[in-house]
Amino acid sequence: MGFRVRGDGDRQRPLAMDLTLIAVAVVVVAAAGVVGYRAAYQSLYSPSAFVVNYLDLLAGGRAADALQVPGVGIDSADLEAAGVDVAASDALLRSTALAPLTDVHVVDEQADGDITRVHVEYQAGGNAGSTVFEVQQDGWIGFLPSWRFAKTPLAVVDLTVLGAMQFTVNGFTMDKRQVSAAGVDADPAAPVPLLVFTPGLYSISVDTSISATPGVAVLADSPLTQLPIEVQAQPTTSFVQVVQEKVDAFLTQCAEQQVLQPTSCPFGRFVQNRIDGPPTWSIVKMPQVTVLPSGENWIIPNTEGTAHIEVDVTMIADDTKQHLSEDVPFVINGTITILPDGRASIVVTGPDTR
């Protein structure tokens, strides 16, 4: 029985194969590591991932967390440099003022020097929108980059609400005197600057006992811009009814004056002859008033009515007696000023001849 002795050539062939397999395995592992790195980078550490994370916070109603994202917070110097009112209120930077944000997806990512622009599309409150965010590197997390907004994604809505001190934004109610830098001395007709998140749909409406409006919606989709919005509230039916009652009471008091020319009243009668006894007035047609906005307040436009006078008259020429019974047309108008405590000051005057 014979034995075969393996030579050096027999030992080298398996060793070479082992080394080849190891090299292949190293290449596979390295490739897998590169793929894993790229996947982690794109989903967690890229500029697009950074922007999508911010938008996910808004979509989840996490306003406080969104404000903590690097580059979101802004100071007065940044506002001033952007030409934005430094007194802008942060009252709307809260979860209760956020509208739904859905269908967020990145369209494009382009590097331009130190700045990377991330183009995103989305649905804001059911409205299609598109925004480009500017991002820059903000150090490293191990061997992975971290990011921050190069330009804050906040914007400012310059809101002018006429006809009301209170208004609602996305269901969140506020008062001009609470958000204006002037406080209780806030000019009712002056715009109120309000910081808002972008992107975001902001629906502004008025619903008070005095005035209301169906609302105006604005899509804030451009970071660090100023959006002027004006809302004109209209008088409510109940407010017009109150004004009508005030006018009726005023004219009734005028009719109670037993003189030819009731004091501070829109009607009267001039008689050349001598009257026998005090005249009697009545209102046969009350003016049906309307109320129109006038800046931050309201006016009653020229409105016609009819009074009636009854009086006995002695003719100077021949001393004969007559009974005067006559309708006297008149015109009223007025101004309505909303006082700081919310009450309305209604002043009824005579005809506007302008």
MARVOVEX-78031 format. One record per residue (C-alpha): x negated, y, z. Coordinates in Angstrom, 2 decimals. Example, Ala and Ser with C-alpha at 12.3 -4.5 7.8 and 13.67 -1.06 7.14 Angstrom:
BEGIN
+---------+---------+---------+
!    east !   north !      up !
+---------+---------+---------+
!  -12.30 !   -4.50 !    7.80 !
!  -13.67 !   -1.06 !    7.14 !
+---------+---------+---------+
% end
This chain:
BEGIN
+---------+---------+---------+
!    east !   north !      up !
+---------+---------+---------+
!    0.00 !    0.00 !    0.00 !
!   -1.55 !    3.33 !   -1.08 !
!   -1.37 !    6.85 !    0.33 !
!   -1.28 !   10.15 !   -1.66 !
!   -3.23 !   13.07 !   -0.28 !
!   -1.75 !   16.58 !   -1.05 !
!   -4.21 !   19.03 !   -2.49 !
!   -4.43 !   22.82 !   -2.16 !
!   -2.27 !   23.33 !   -5.24 !
!    0.56 !   21.42 !   -3.60 !
!    0.46 !   23.69 !   -0.51 !
!    0.35 !   26.98 !   -2.48 !
!    3.50 !   26.39 !   -4.53 !
!    5.97 !   26.25 !   -1.52 !
!    4.13 !   29.15 !    0.16 !
!    4.48 !   31.30 !   -2.95 !
!    8.15 !   30.42 !   -3.12 !
!    8.62 !   31.36 !    0.54 !
!    6.95 !   34.71 !    0.02 !
!    9.12 !   35.38 !   -3.01 !
!   12.28 !   34.59 !   -1.04 !
!   11.16 !   36.88 !    1.78 !
!   10.46 !   39.70 !   -0.66 !
!   13.87 !   39.24 !   -2.26 !
!   15.50 !   39.24 !    1.17 !
!   13.66 !   42.44 !    2.12 !
!   14.82 !   44.10 !   -1.09 !
!   18.40 !   42.98 !   -0.48 !
!   18.34 !   44.22 !    3.10 !
!   16.78 !   47.51 !    2.03 !
!   19.37 !   47.91 !   -0.71 !
!   22.14 !   47.12 !    1.75 !
!   20.66 !   49.69 !    4.12 !
!   20.61 !   52.33 !    1.41 !
!   24.20 !   51.51 !    0.46 !
!   25.21 !   51.62 !    4.11 !
!   23.43 !   54.92 !    4.62 !
!   25.08 !   56.42 !    1.58 !
!   28.48 !   55.14 !    2.69 !
!   27.99 !   56.53 !    6.19 !
!   26.71 !   59.81 !    4.78 !
!   29.64 !   60.25 !    2.42 !
!   32.32 !   59.28 !    4.93 !
!   30.86 !   60.82 !    8.10 !
!   27.93 !   63.15 !    7.53 !
!   28.35 !   64.85 !    4.14 !
!   29.63 !   68.43 !    3.64 !
!   32.88 !   66.97 !    2.27 !
!   33.29 !   64.75 !    5.34 !
!   32.69 !   67.79 !    7.57 !
!   35.44 !   69.79 !    5.79 !
!   37.87 !   66.85 !    5.76 !
!   37.33 !   66.39 !    9.51 !
!   38.33 !   70.04 !   10.07 !
!   41.42 !   69.61 !    7.89 !
!   42.35 !   66.38 !    9.70 !
!   42.32 !   68.33 !   12.98 !
!   44.73 !   70.90 !   11.51 !
!   46.91 !   68.12 !   10.08 !
!   47.03 !   66.54 !   13.53 !
!   48.06 !   69.81 !   15.17 !
!   44.77 !   69.99 !   17.12 !
!   44.22 !   73.73 !   16.87 !
!   41.98 !   73.95 !   19.95 !
!   39.66 !   71.25 !   18.56 !
!   39.62 !   72.92 !   15.12 !
!   38.40 !   76.14 !   16.76 !
!   35.43 !   74.21 !   18.20 !
!   34.22 !   73.08 !   14.77 !
!   30.88 !   74.84 !   14.08 !
!   31.39 !   78.04 !   12.09 !
!   35.14 !   78.38 !   12.72 !
!   34.93 !   80.79 !   15.65 !
!   34.46 !   84.42 !   14.67 !
!   33.48 !   87.60 !   16.48 !
!   34.27 !   91.27 !   15.88 !
!   30.99 !   91.81 !   14.00 !
!   31.95 !   89.13 !   11.46 !
!   35.40 !   90.67 !   11.05 !
!   33.98 !   94.15 !   10.63 !
!   31.43 !   92.95 !    8.07 !
!   34.26 !   91.35 !    6.07 !
!   36.34 !   94.54 !    6.21 !
!   38.92 !   92.90 !    8.46 !
!   40.60 !   94.57 !   11.44 !
!   38.47 !   93.74 !   14.49 !
!   41.56 !   93.97 !   16.71 !
!   43.18 !   90.94 !   15.03 !
!   45.14 !   88.83 !   17.52 !
!   44.45 !   85.11 !   17.97 !
!   48.06 !   84.38 !   19.01 !
!   48.66 !   82.13 !   15.97 !
!   45.56 !   79.99 !   16.52 !
!   47.58 !   77.41 !   18.41 !
!   49.20 !   74.07 !   17.68 !
!   52.78 !   75.38 !   17.93 !
!   52.13 !   77.78 !   15.03 !
!   50.72 !   75.18 !   12.61 !
!   52.71 !   73.97 !    9.61 !
!   52.36 !   70.40 !    8.23 !
!   49.19 !   69.73 !    6.21 !
!   49.14 !   66.53 !    4.13 !
!   47.64 !   64.85 !    1.04 !
!   44.17 !   66.28 !    1.69 !
!   41.56 !   65.22 !   -0.88 !
!   38.20 !   66.54 !   -2.02 !
!   38.08 !   67.62 !   -5.65 !
!   34.43 !   68.63 !   -5.93 !
!   31.25 !   69.26 !   -3.95 !
!   28.59 !   71.56 !   -5.40 !
!   25.29 !   72.60 !   -3.81 !
!   24.04 !   76.13 !   -4.47 !
!   20.81 !   76.72 !   -2.61 !
!   21.50 !   76.51 !    1.12 !
!   25.27 !   76.68 !    0.55 !
!   27.46 !   73.74 !   -0.43 !
!   30.91 !   74.54 !   -1.78 !
!   33.59 !   71.95 !   -1.09 !
!   36.74 !   72.22 !   -3.21 !
!   39.78 !   70.67 !   -1.53 !
!   43.40 !   70.25 !   -2.60 !
!   46.33 !   69.57 !   -0.23 !
!   50.00 !   70.06 !    0.54 !
!   50.68 !   72.81 !    3.10 !
!   54.26 !   72.75 !    4.34 !
!   55.24 !   70.99 !    1.12 !
!   53.44 !   73.56 !   -1.08 !
!   50.47 !   72.56 !   -3.23 !
!   47.30 !   74.44 !   -2.36 !
!   43.61 !   74.58 !   -3.18 !
!   40.72 !   76.05 !   -1.19 !
!   36.95 !   76.24 !   -1.58 !
!   34.99 !   76.11 !    1.68 !
!   31.38 !   77.17 !    2.09 !
!   29.25 !   74.87 !    4.24 !
!   25.58 !   74.95 !    5.27 !
!   23.32 !   72.55 !    7.14 !
!   23.15 !   73.01 !   10.91 !
!   20.28 !   70.78 !   12.03 !
!   20.12 !   66.99 !   12.24 !
!   21.72 !   64.14 !   14.14 !
!   18.83 !   61.69 !   14.21 !
!   17.97 !   61.31 !   10.52 !
!   21.44 !   62.48 !    9.38 !
!   22.32 !   66.14 !    8.69 !
!   24.92 !   68.12 !   10.62 !
!   26.93 !   70.96 !    9.11 !
!   28.73 !   74.19 !    9.89 !
!   30.96 !   76.59 !    7.96 !
!   28.84 !   79.29 !    6.34 !
!   31.99 !   81.40 !    6.14 !
!   34.71 !   80.94 !    8.74 !
!   37.89 !   79.28 !    7.44 !
!   39.95 !   81.76 !    9.43 !
!   41.84 !   84.56 !    7.66 !
!   43.96 !   87.53 !    8.76 !
!   47.63 !   88.15 !    8.02 !
!   48.37 !   91.89 !    8.19 !
!   52.02 !   91.65 !    9.15 !
!   54.43 !   94.59 !    8.99 !
!   57.90 !   93.83 !   10.35 !
!   60.45 !   96.61 !    9.93 !
!   63.71 !   96.61 !   11.84 !
!   62.55 !   94.44 !   14.75 !
!   59.91 !   94.29 !   17.46 !
!   60.23 !   90.51 !   17.77 !
!   59.52 !   88.03 !   15.00 !
!   58.85 !   84.33 !   14.53 !
!   55.98 !   82.62 !   12.72 !
!   56.45 !   78.90 !   12.03 !
!   58.93 !   78.78 !   14.89 !
!   56.62 !   80.53 !   17.37 !
!   58.21 !   83.76 !   18.64 !
!   56.18 !   86.83 !   19.54 !
!   56.60 !   90.53 !   20.19 !
!   54.56 !   93.29 !   18.53 !
!   53.79 !   94.76 !   21.94 !
!   52.22 !   91.46 !   23.00 !
!   49.92 !   91.05 !   20.00 !
!   49.12 !   94.65 !   19.08 !
!   45.97 !   96.25 !   20.43 !
!   48.17 !   99.23 !   21.43 !
!   50.24 !   97.05 !   23.76 !
!   53.49 !   98.63 !   24.93 !
!   52.66 !  101.72 !   22.88 !
!   52.59 !   99.74 !   19.63 !
!   53.91 !  101.64 !   16.63 !
!   56.99 !   99.68 !   15.45 !
!   56.14 !  100.45 !   11.80 !
!   52.41 !   99.66 !   12.00 !
!   51.01 !   96.37 !   10.67 !
!   49.90 !   93.77 !   13.20 !
!   46.72 !   91.84 !   12.24 !
!   46.95 !   88.14 !   13.12 !
!   44.18 !   85.55 !   12.78 !
!   45.32 !   82.34 !   11.04 !
!   43.79 !   79.05 !   10.00 !
!   43.15 !   78.35 !    6.34 !
!   44.62 !   76.47 !    4.76 !
!   48.04 !   77.02 !    6.24 !
!   51.58 !   77.97 !    5.31 !
!   53.01 !   80.68 !    7.57 !
!   56.75 !   81.37 !    7.48 !
!   57.70 !   84.71 !    9.03 !
!   61.29 !   85.49 !   10.02 !
!   63.37 !   87.68 !   12.31 !
!   66.35 !   86.42 !   14.27 !
!   67.51 !   88.83 !   16.98 !
!   70.89 !   90.18 !   18.06 !
!   70.16 !   93.37 !   16.10 !
!   68.43 !   92.19 !   12.96 !
!   67.61 !   89.08 !   10.97 !
!   65.96 !   87.95 !    7.78 !
!   65.83 !   84.64 !    5.92 !
!   62.06 !   84.85 !    6.12 !
!   58.96 !   85.17 !    3.98 !
!   56.35 !   82.43 !    3.55 !
!   52.69 !   83.06 !    2.80 !
!   50.02 !   80.46 !    2.02 !
!   46.71 !   81.40 !    3.61 !
!   44.23 !   79.61 !    1.33 !
!   41.21 !   81.94 !    1.14 !
!   38.81 !   82.01 !    4.11 !
!   38.01 !   85.39 !    5.68 !
!   40.49 !   87.39 !    3.61 !
!   43.20 !   89.84 !    4.66 !
!   46.77 !   89.13 !    3.51 !
!   49.21 !   92.09 !    3.71 !
!   52.79 !   90.92 !    4.31 !
!   55.86 !   93.13 !    4.85 !
!   59.16 !   91.84 !    6.18 !
!   62.26 !   94.04 !    6.18 !
!   64.91 !   92.80 !    8.58 !
!   68.58 !   93.43 !    7.87 !
!   71.22 !   94.35 !   10.45 !
!   73.25 !   91.50 !   11.87 !
!   77.03 !   91.43 !   11.70 !
!   77.22 !   91.83 !   15.48 !
!   74.93 !   94.87 !   15.36 !
!   77.05 !   96.55 !   12.68 !
!   80.13 !   95.81 !   14.79 !
!   78.53 !   97.50 !   17.81 !
!   77.70 !  100.54 !   15.69 !
!   81.26 !  100.63 !   14.38 !
!   82.62 !  100.55 !   17.92 !
!   80.32 !  103.42 !   18.90 !
!   81.47 !  105.47 !   15.91 !
!   85.12 !  104.72 !   16.66 !
!   84.66 !  105.81 !   20.28 !
!   82.85 !  108.98 !   19.24 !
!   85.58 !  110.01 !   16.77 !
!   88.33 !  109.13 !   19.25 !
!   86.73 !  111.49 !   21.77 !
!   86.54 !  114.16 !   19.08 !
!   90.26 !  113.73 !   18.41 !
!   91.01 !  114.27 !   22.09 !
!   89.73 !  117.85 !   21.90 !
!   92.73 !  120.14 !   21.45 !
!   90.94 !  122.82 !   19.47 !
!   90.76 !  123.63 !   15.78 !
!   87.04 !  122.90 !   15.62 !
!   86.17 !  120.00 !   17.97 !
!   82.66 !  120.52 !   19.39 !
!   79.85 !  118.50 !   17.76 !
!   82.37 !  116.66 !   15.62 !
!   82.43 !  116.09 !   11.85 !
!   85.94 !  117.49 !   11.28 !
!   87.87 !  120.67 !   11.98 !
!   90.43 !  123.06 !   10.50 !
!   90.21 !  126.79 !    9.94 !
!   93.55 !  128.63 !   10.35 !
!   93.82 !  132.35 !    9.48 !
!   97.09 !  132.77 !   11.35 !
!   97.94 !  132.51 !   15.03 !
!   98.44 !  129.04 !   16.49 !
!  101.22 !  128.42 !   18.98 !
!   99.88 !  125.91 !   21.43 !
!   96.92 !  123.52 !   21.26 !
!   96.51 !  121.42 !   18.11 !
!   96.70 !  117.65 !   18.23 !
!   94.19 !  115.53 !   16.34 !
!   94.31 !  111.87 !   15.40 !
!   92.13 !  109.60 !   13.23 !
!   94.20 !  108.06 !   10.46 !
!   91.27 !  106.46 !    8.66 !
!   88.21 !  105.41 !   10.60 !
!   84.98 !  105.37 !    8.54 !
!   83.90 !  101.79 !    7.86 !
!   80.23 !  102.16 !    8.57 !
!   77.29 !  100.34 !    7.10 !
!   73.82 !  100.20 !    8.60 !
!   70.72 !  100.51 !    6.46 !
!   67.06 !  100.05 !    7.41 !
!   64.95 !  103.18 !    7.65 !
!   61.37 !  102.27 !    8.48 !
!   61.30 !  100.77 !   11.94 !
!   64.78 !  102.14 !   12.72 !
!   68.21 !  102.39 !   11.04 !
!   70.58 !  104.93 !    9.54 !
!   74.30 !  105.22 !    8.95 !
!   74.67 !  106.55 !    5.39 !
!   77.35 !  109.09 !    4.46 !
!   80.72 !  107.48 !    5.11 !
!   84.15 !  108.99 !    4.58 !
!   87.01 !  109.10 !    7.05 !
!   90.25 !  111.01 !    7.54 !
!   91.54 !  112.93 !   10.54 !
!   95.03 !  114.41 !   10.94 !
!   96.03 !  117.69 !   12.62 !
!   99.39 !  118.72 !   14.03 !
!   99.80 !  122.35 !   15.17 !
!  102.43 !  125.10 !   15.25 !
!  101.41 !  128.32 !   13.49 !
!  102.85 !  131.87 !   13.50 !
!  102.21 !  133.75 !   10.28 !
!  100.62 !  137.13 !   11.03 !
!  102.11 !  138.78 !    7.94 !
!  105.81 !  138.21 !    8.72 !
!  105.83 !  136.55 !   12.14 !
!  107.44 !  133.39 !   10.73 !
!  106.66 !  130.06 !   12.30 !
!  105.41 !  126.97 !   10.51 !
!  104.37 !  123.50 !   11.58 !
!  101.05 !  122.42 !   10.11 !
!  100.76 !  118.67 !    9.58 !
!   97.76 !  117.86 !    7.41 !
!   95.17 !  115.19 !    6.68 !
!   91.59 !  116.45 !    6.98 !
!   88.91 !  114.41 !    5.15 !
!   85.46 !  114.28 !    6.70 !
!   82.10 !  112.60 !    6.28 !
!   79.81 !  111.16 !    8.94 !
!   76.30 !  109.78 !    9.00 !
!   73.92 !  108.94 !   11.78 !
!   70.62 !  107.64 !   13.03 !
!   69.98 !  104.58 !   15.15 !
!   66.78 !  104.35 !   17.15 !
!   65.74 !  101.15 !   18.91 !
!   64.42 !  102.06 !   22.35 !
!   61.47 !  100.29 !   24.02 !
!   63.84 !   98.32 !   26.27 !
!   65.68 !   96.95 !   23.21 !
!   68.77 !   99.16 !   23.50 !
!   69.98 !  101.14 !   20.49 !
!   70.40 !  104.93 !   20.61 !
!   73.14 !  105.86 !   18.11 !
!   73.55 !  109.50 !   17.08 !
!   76.52 !  110.31 !   14.81 !
!   76.35 !  113.58 !   12.90 !
!   78.11 !  115.41 !   10.08 !
!   77.64 !  115.06 !    6.35 !
!   74.20 !  114.76 !    4.81 !
!   74.07 !  117.46 !    2.18 !
!   70.59 !  116.62 !    0.90 !
+---------+---------+---------+
% end
